[in-house]
Amino acid sequence: MQYSSRYVVLFAAAVCAVCSVFVASSAVFLKERQEANKALDLQKKVLAVAGLMTSSEDIEDEEIRRRFTKHVRPKIVELATGNVVEGVDATTFDQRKAASDPETSTLAPPNRAKVLRVPNQARIFLVETDGELTGIILPIEGKGLWSTLYGFLALEPDARTIEGITFYEHGETPGLGGEVDNPRWKSRWEGRKAFDENWRPAIAVVKGPAGPPEADPYHVDGLSGATITSRGVSSLLAFWLGDDGFGPYLANFRNERGI
């Protein structure tokens, strides 16, 4: 049986319309679940870099939410002044969206991390155990070789000693720059110093091996065969720990605690 061209076109259009309705409906119905999964994944990353769960630990979603609620206090800070902002829901704040909107961000000055825009406000996480502050978690991002790396840096309450680092999204080469995900490499950050004695950002990834934290506190082993990614990590940390990133907030934090 042969069909006319008009019939074929109308049939194809009808199929496309039905599929479009199906896809659109699925996106609407699944949006809430997608947002919940996104929030849960962020909670897992924060707990991991804070040392409140291990990468190999298999725990239920409800336990992740319980630990996060018990130990983590999200805060919104104004980057220019370092002041904590009240009246903004830190649980739903989308920092990446804020950074891409000209009304809620500013152009970044030239920087080696290749950060183009800086959000006026950013979200940090304070970690508490038994009512005592045990850590500060800062979001970090910057260009590697092929992609933008997004992650978290955890500092101890002295605002200088590094507790951990993680990158949860990137497109670096597996086995090379992709080794930013390697637990062995990430473990080498613990105990290093983010700032020197004058509170200038000092931590950097070097080419080749670094010494132990007590002897070489400002350096971390380079990623073999991934020089540009290694430089990117150094550059993004220098940016976000500096005056254009979380430097003003950390200065306020130190003053309030008499550090």
Secondary structure, DSSP 8 states (H G I E B T S, - for coil): ----HHHHHHHHHHHHHHHHHHHHHHHHHHHHHHHHHHHHHHHHHHHHHTTSS-TT----HHHHHHHHHHHEEEEEEETTT--EESSS-TTT--HHHHHH-TTSEEE--S-TT---EEESEEEEEEEEETTEEEEEEEEEEEE-SSSEEEEEEEE-TTSSBEEEEEEEE----TTTGGGGG-HHHHHTTTT-BSB-TTS-B--EE-SS----TTT-TTEE---TT-HHHHHHHHHHHHHHTSTTTTHHHHHHHHHHHT-
